[in-house]
């Protein structure tokens, strides 16, 4: 379980809010973020936090390492700036070089964590976003930012969170729902309750309408995964009936011995 960071987070928040209110530049924001990673998220400043790591004439602001291995790439922006996904560009380039899967974009108040994959080019999905200035910002921030605490990453809890998140993704749920077996099961329950037989194509369309517009866009056109029907195979020819074994020829009986004369 990720550690409870509510107390150190609540203690450090005034420094982040002041950085925003004073509109600190990027370099000063980075200094505060390094203190945050040290005092709130448990990283060692000397051995586990690197600044201004160069890749192809560009720099990643902060690199977090555990046991000498890069675990998280951080792109920092000025404390009062608006964050946009395109700001992750420098992190993407560095991540692609070393096949690093996690990138973080933050200005100290808003935190956006991304999971990166490199199967077909560079693709990223947002794992979470939290605004520490929002309503319930401390509790929600403590819950989500604890996932990038040193101990959480070292124990694999961040990766476990992502697998769980992926399993509950609309696309993943749709793949489980839109199978012939699942739809037939739902149709069977509906028939028992409503006494009507529904075509599974109509049922799939009705279920699709339950998803939000964003989820439907992510799922794409619904395709029912039907079970494979085995083709008809020719029956093997029946074996010919077994013939009884041929009987051996019988030997003629020897003639009876002559009877003695009286």
C-alpha positions, 0 to 999 in steps of 0.5 A, a space after each residue: 500500500 502506498 504511504 500516507 503523505 498527507 501530513 508532509 504534503 499539507 506542510 509543504 503546500 504553502 511553499 507551492 502556493 507562494 511560488 504560484 502567487 509570486 509567479 516564480 520562473 521555471 528554475 526557481 520552480 524546479 528548486 522547490 520541486 526538488 525539495 518536494 521530491 525529497 521532503 514529501 516523496 522520499 527521494 535522496 537529493 544527492 543520489 536519486 535526483 538529477 537535474 538538467 539531463 541532456 538528450 539531443 541538445 535538449 534537457 529534461 528538468 528532473 530525472 528520478 532514479 532508484 538504485 541507479 535506474 531511471 524511474 520517472 522523468 519530470 518536465 517542470 513549468 513555471 509555477 503560474 503557467 498553464 500546463 499542456 500535453 505538448 509540454 511533454 515533448 522533451 520527456 518523450 524524446 528522452 523516454 524513447 532513448 531509454 524506453 522509460 515508461 513514466 513521465 510527469 508534467 507539473 508546475 507544483 500545483 497541477 500534477 499530470 502523470 503519463 504512461 508512455 509506450 513505444 510499440 508504434 512510435 511514441 504514445 502516451 496516456 494520462 494515468 492521473 491528474 491532480 490539482 492541489 489547489 482544488 477542492 479536497 486537493 490535499 486528500 486527493 493529492 495525497 492519494 495519487 502523488 503517493 503512487 510516485 513516492 520512492 517506496 511505491 515505485 520501488 515496490 512496483 505499486 505504481 505499475 500495479 495501479 496502471 494495470 488496474 487502471 487499464 483493466 477498468 478502461 472503457 476499451 478493456 471493459 468493452 472487449 469483455 462485454 461485447 463477446 458472444 458469450 457475455 451478450 447471450 448471458 445478458 440476453 438470457 437474463 433479460 428474457 427471464 425478466 421481460 419475457 422477450 427475446 432480443 437480438 444480440 446486435 440490438 443488445 450490443 447497440 443498447 449497451 453502447 449507448 450506456 457509455 459516455 461520448 468520450 468512452 464511445 470514441 475510445 471504444 470505436 465501432 463495436 464488433 461482437 467477438 463471436 465464438 468460432 464454429 467448428 466446420 462440419 467434418 466428414 465422418 470416417 467410413 465405417 470399417 468392414 464387418 469382421 469376417 469369421 476365421 476360416 475353418 480348418 479342413 476336417 480330416 476323414 475319420 479312419 475306417 473302423 477296425 475289422 470285426 473278428 469272425 465267429 
